[in-house]
Amino acid sequence: MTTPVCPFVKAARPDDNGSAKKSTVGGSEATRKDSGDTATVSPKCPFGYDSNNFKLGPLSCMICQALLFDCTKCIPCSHLFCKVCISRFKDCPLCGADIEKLEADTNLQSMVDRFIEGHARIKRAHVGVNGEGEQVSNDDKKVIYEDVSLDRGAFLVQQAMRAFRAQNIESAKSRLIMCAEDIRDQLEKMGNTSELCSQLGAVLGMLGDCCRAMGDAAAAINYFEESVEFLTKLPADDLEITHTLSVSLNKIGDLKYYDGDLQASRSYYFRSLGVRRDVIKNHPGVASQILDVAVSLAKVADVDRTLGKEDVAVDGFQEGIKLLESLTLKSEEAGLEPRRLSVLAFLKSQLEEKQSGATASSVSS
């Protein structure tokens, strides 16, 4: 099961975050100077959750390390976990006590749900400084809260990724649906900005992964197709966007392939190959993108062989081999070598399969 990549990571990179942080601080200072009765403050969660540390809190499951989902109590020890997580155990993972039965804790789950709904949106009084340098609370002073959509989105995705890794797929899906709804609300207010479309495309792809893991191929295809729809609206020169787009196309191709619809499968694989070919035309020296092209060539050629187009398949396998054998990795790209060798070995094995089949045929004749 492939672990998804958080779509909010890009917004937190040092080169982007540094300039964004300066402008935010500057704006806050300007706001304070323009109006002595107004203050801008950054939202802060009272439980200590935030988009920088995502540390465990009192509402977290100690098994999946995500927020509780279908909160369940062990009897008799009363320790609390997600229902899916604790159902795999006969003894309590925390204290080792035998689990006699499990009981739903709807009250605590309701608290968790309210916490998620209001995360980073807690109202509080503005704290100022008096003439003696002491902090004082001013309940009458108007407080303007900064936009917290990205913090909330990153928080929800992080919780979903934790749950997904622990195979608590229902929990992951629930958090991602909330995140997608948040981004859609932002799109209605701000329009189809590149950043929001990119984030929604990635979150929809992660929802597709959840449905695929749950065995719901039809729902997975719907999410992947919606992801493709949003990602195709974005600039084609962004490597992360084009990679996510091509992966979504390949995943639809995979699902069509397993369903026996080879023509549709090849169509999606070929679209993904086209996206990746365009990338290496504009970025010829990016090793990861060349690897992506080789993978797409292998997928298309594999379907061609299944469809009986042996000569076309062989051409595809040979092109992929040529790309990978001529690929020279830099020292900082050494981590890609295992993947290069793995894909290269697969491509060569496909050619050897063809050659061994031809030899057997000539011997029998």
C-alpha positions in Angstrom: 0.0 0.0 0.0 1.6 3.3 -1.2 1.7 6.1 1.4 0.3 9.3 0.0 2.4 12.5 -0.1 1.0 15.5 1.7 -0.1 18.2 -0.8 0.6 21.0 1.6 4.3 20.3 1.9 5.2 22.7 -0.9 3.6 25.6 1.0 5.9 24.9 4.0 9.2 24.9 2.1 11.9 27.2 3.6 12.3 29.2 0.3 8.5 29.9 0.1 7.7 30.1 3.8 10.4 32.7 4.5 9.0 35.3 2.2 5.4 34.5 3.1 6.1 34.8 6.8 7.7 38.2 6.4 4.8 39.6 4.4 2.3 38.2 7.0 4.2 39.8 9.9 4.5 43.0 8.0 0.8 43.0 7.4 0.1 42.4 11.0 2.3 45.3 12.1 0.7 47.6 9.5 -2.8 46.6 10.8 -1.8 47.4 14.4 -0.4 50.8 13.4 -3.4 51.7 11.3 -5.9 50.9 14.0 -5.2 51.0 17.7 -8.5 49.2 18.4 -7.7 46.2 16.1 -5.2 43.5 16.4 -4.3 40.6 14.1 -3.2 37.4 15.8 -2.3 33.9 14.6 -4.7 31.1 15.6 -3.4 28.7 18.2 -5.0 25.4 19.1 -5.5 24.9 22.9 -4.6 21.2 22.7 -1.2 21.9 21.2 -1.9 20.7 17.7 -0.5 22.8 14.8 0.8 22.4 11.3 4.4 22.4 12.4 4.6 19.6 14.9 1.4 17.6 14.7 2.3 16.1 18.1 0.1 13.5 19.7 -2.6 14.9 22.0 -5.2 13.6 24.4 -7.7 12.9 21.6 -5.3 10.7 19.7 -5.3 6.9 19.2 -2.0 5.5 20.5 -2.1 2.8 17.8 -2.5 4.8 14.6 -1.3 8.0 16.2 -4.1 9.9 14.5 -7.2 11.5 16.0 -9.7 9.0 17.3 -12.2 7.7 14.8 -15.1 5.4 16.0 -13.7 5.9 19.5 -13.8 2.6 21.3 -13.2 1.6 25.0 -11.6 -1.6 26.1 -13.3 -3.4 29.0 -12.3 -3.7 31.7 -9.2 -1.4 31.5 -11.1 1.5 29.8 -8.2 2.5 27.5 -9.4 4.2 24.3 -8.5 3.5 20.7 -10.0 3.7 17.2 -12.4 0.8 16.6 -10.5 -0.5 13.6 -7.2 -0.2 15.4 -8.1 -2.0 18.6 -10.2 -4.7 16.8 -6.9 -6.4 15.7 -5.9 -7.0 19.3 -6.9 -9.5 22.0 -4.9 -7.7 24.8 -4.8 -4.0 25.4 -1.6 -2.5 23.7 -1.1 -0.1 26.6 -1.5 -2.2 29.7 -1.7 -5.8 28.4 -5.0 -6.6 30.1 -7.2 -9.1 28.4 -10.0 -7.4 26.4 -13.3 -8.9 27.5 -15.3 -6.6 25.2 -15.3 -3.3 23.3 -17.7 -0.4 23.9 -18.3 2.7 21.7 -17.5 5.9 23.5 -19.8 8.3 21.7 -19.3 11.2 24.1 -15.5 11.3 23.5 -16.0 10.8 19.8 -18.4 13.8 19.8 -15.7 15.9 21.5 -13.1 14.8 18.9 -15.5 15.7 16.1 -16.2 19.1 17.6 -12.5 19.6 18.0 -11.8 18.9 14.4 -14.6 21.1 13.2 -13.3 24.0 15.2 -9.6 23.3 14.9 -7.5 26.5 14.9 -10.7 28.6 15.0 -10.9 29.1 18.8 -11.9 32.6 19.9 -10.0 34.2 22.7 -9.4 37.7 24.1 -6.6 39.8 22.8 -3.6 40.0 25.2 -1.9 43.3 25.3 0.8 44.9 27.5 0.1 47.7 30.0 2.3 50.6 30.9 4.3 48.5 33.4 5.2 45.9 30.8 2.7 43.3 32.2 0.4 41.3 29.9 -3.3 42.1 30.4 -6.4 40.8 28.7 -8.6 43.2 26.8 -11.9 41.6 26.1 -13.3 44.8 24.4 -10.5 44.9 21.8 -11.6 43.6 18.4 -9.5 40.7 17.2 -9.0 39.8 13.5 -8.0 36.2 12.9 -5.6 35.4 10.1 -6.6 32.9 7.4 -6.2 29.4 8.8 -7.3 27.3 5.8 -3.8 26.0 5.0 -3.1 25.1 8.7 -6.4 23.3 9.0 -5.8 21.5 5.6 -2.3 20.4 6.5 -3.6 19.2 9.9 -6.4 17.1 8.3 -4.1 15.6 5.7 -1.4 14.8 8.3 -4.1 13.0 10.4 -5.3 11.1 7.3 -1.8 10.0 6.4 -1.1 8.6 9.9 -4.4 6.7 9.7 -3.7 5.5 6.2 -0.3 4.1 7.2 -1.9 2.3 10.1 -4.5 0.9 7.6 -7.4 2.7 9.3 -8.7 3.6 5.9 -12.2 4.8 7.0 -10.5 7.4 9.3 -8.2 8.6 6.6 -11.1 8.9 4.1 -13.2 10.9 6.6 -10.4 13.4 7.2 -9.6 13.8 3.5 -13.3 14.4 2.7 -13.3 17.3 5.2 -10.1 18.6 3.7 -11.5 18.5 0.2 -14.6 20.3 1.3 -12.5 23.1 2.9 -10.5 23.5 -0.3 -13.7 23.6 -2.4 -15.0 26.4 -0.2 -11.7 28.3 -0.8 -12.0 27.8 -4.5 -15.5 29.3 -4.5 -14.2 32.4 -2.7 -10.8 32.8 -4.4 -11.3 31.1 -7.8 -9.2 28.4 -9.4 -5.8 29.4 -8.1 -2.9 27.2 -9.0 -2.1 26.3 -5.4 -5.7 25.4 -4.4 -6.3 23.3 -7.6 -3.0 21.5 -6.9 -3.9 20.8 -3.3 -7.4 19.6 -4.3 -6.1 17.4 -7.1 -3.7 15.8 -4.7 -6.3 15.3 -1.9 -8.7 13.8 -4.4 -6.0 11.4 -5.5 -5.4 10.4 -1.9 -9.2 9.7 -1.6 -8.8 7.5 -4.6 -6.1 5.6 -2.9 -8.4 5.1 0.1 -11.2 3.8 -2.0 -8.8 1.5 -3.9 -7.5 0.1 -0.6 -11.1 -0.5 0.5 -11.8 -2.4 -2.7 -14.2 0.2 -4.2 -12.7 0.5 -7.7 -15.6 2.6 -9.1 -15.3 5.3 -6.4 -11.5 5.3 -6.7 -11.8 5.9 -10.5 -14.2 8.8 -9.9 -11.8 10.4 -7.4 -8.7 9.9 -9.7 -10.6 11.3 -12.7 -11.7 14.4 -10.7 -8.1 14.8 -9.6 -7.0 14.7 -13.2 -9.6 17.3 -14.1 -8.2 19.8 -11.6 -4.6 19.1 -12.3 -4.9 19.6 -16.0 -6.0 23.2 -15.3 -2.6 23.9 -13.9 0.7 25.0 -15.5 2.5 22.1 -17.2 5.9 23.4 -16.1 5.5 22.4 -12.4 7.2 19.1 -11.9 5.3 18.1 -8.8 1.9 18.8 -10.5 2.8 16.9 -13.6 4.1 14.0 -11.6 0.8 13.8 -9.5 -1.2 14.1 -12.8 0.6 11.3 -14.5 0.4 9.1 -11.4 -3.4 9.7 -11.2 -3.7 8.7 -14.9 -1.6 5.6 -14.3 -3.8 4.6 -11.3 -6.9 4.8 -13.4 -5.1 2.7 -16.1 -4.3 0.1 -13.4 -7.9 -0.1 -12.3 -9.1 -0.5 -15.9 -6.4 -3.1 -16.5 -7.5 -5.2 -13.5 -11.1 -4.9 -14.6 -10.2 -6.3 -18.0 -10.7 -3.1 -20.0 -7.4 -3.2 -21.8 -8.2 -0.5 -24.4 -9.2 2.0 -21.8 -6.2 1.0 -19.7 -3.8 1.7 -22.6 -5.5 5.0 -23.2 -4.8 6.2 -19.7 -1.3 4.8 -19.6 -0.6 6.6 -23.0 -1.9 9.9 -21.6 0.4 9.6 -18.7 3.3 8.8 -21.0 2.5 11.9 -23.0 2.5 14.1 -19.9 5.9 12.6 -18.9 7.4 13.0 -22.4 6.5 16.7 -22.4 8.2 17.1 -19.0 11.6 15.7 -20.1 11.4 17.8 -23.2 11.3 20.9 -21.0 13.5 19.4 -18.2 15.8 17.0 -20.0 18.3 16.5 -17.1 15.8 15.5 -14.3 16.6 11.9 -13.5 13.3 11.3 -11.6 11.3 12.4 -14.7 13.3 10.1 -17.0 12.5 7.2 -14.6 8.8 8.1 -14.8 8.9 8.0 -18.6 10.5 4.5 -18.5 7.8 3.3 -16.1 5.1 4.6 -18.4 6.8 3.0 -21.4 6.7 -0.3 -19.6 3.0 0.0 -18.7 2.0 0.9 -22.3 4.2 -1.9 -23.7 2.8 -4.4 -21.3 -0.8 -3.7 -22.4 0.3 -3.8 -26.1 1.7 -7.3 -25.6 -1.5 -8.4 -23.9 -3.4 -7.0 -26.9 -1.3 -9.0 -29.3 0.8 -6.1 -30.6 4.1 -7.7 -29.9 6.3 -5.6 -32.2 5.0 -2.4 -30.8 5.5 -3.7 -27.3 9.1 -4.7 -28.0 9.8 -1.2 -29.3 8.4 0.3 -26.1 10.5 -2.0 -23.9 13.7 -1.2 -25.9 13.1 2.5 -25.7 12.7 2.3 -21.9 15.9 0.2 -21.6 17.8 2.8 -23.8 16.6 5.6 -21.6 17.7 4.0 -18.3 21.0 2.6 -19.6 22.0 6.1 -20.8 20.8 7.8 -17.5 23.8 9.0 -15.4 22.8 9.8 -11.8 24.5 12.6 -9.9 25.7 12.1 -6.4 22.6 13.7 -4.9 20.4 11.4 -7.0 22.0 8.2 -5.7 18.8 7.3 -3.9 17.1 6.7 -7.4 19.6 4.0 -8.3 17.6 1.1 -6.8 14.5 2.2 -8.7 16.4 2.6 -11.9 17.8 -0.9 -11.6 14.4 -2.4 -10.7 12.7 -0.9 -13.7 15.6 -1.8 -16.0 15.5 -5.4 -14.8 11.7 -5.6 -15.5 12.1 -4.2 -19.0 15.0 -6.6 -19.8 13.0 -9.5 -18.5 10.1 -8.7 -20.9 12.5 -8.7 -23.8 14.1 -12.0 -22.6 10.6 -13.5 -22.4 10.0 -12.6 -26.0 13.3 -14.0 -27.1 12.9 -17.3 -25.2 9.4 -17.6 -26.7 10.8 -17.2 -30.2 13.6 -19.8 -29.5 11.1 -22.3 -28.2 8.9 -21.8 -31.3 11.8 -22.3 -33.7 12.9 -25.5 -31.9 9.4 -27.0 -32.0 9.1 -26.3 -35.7 
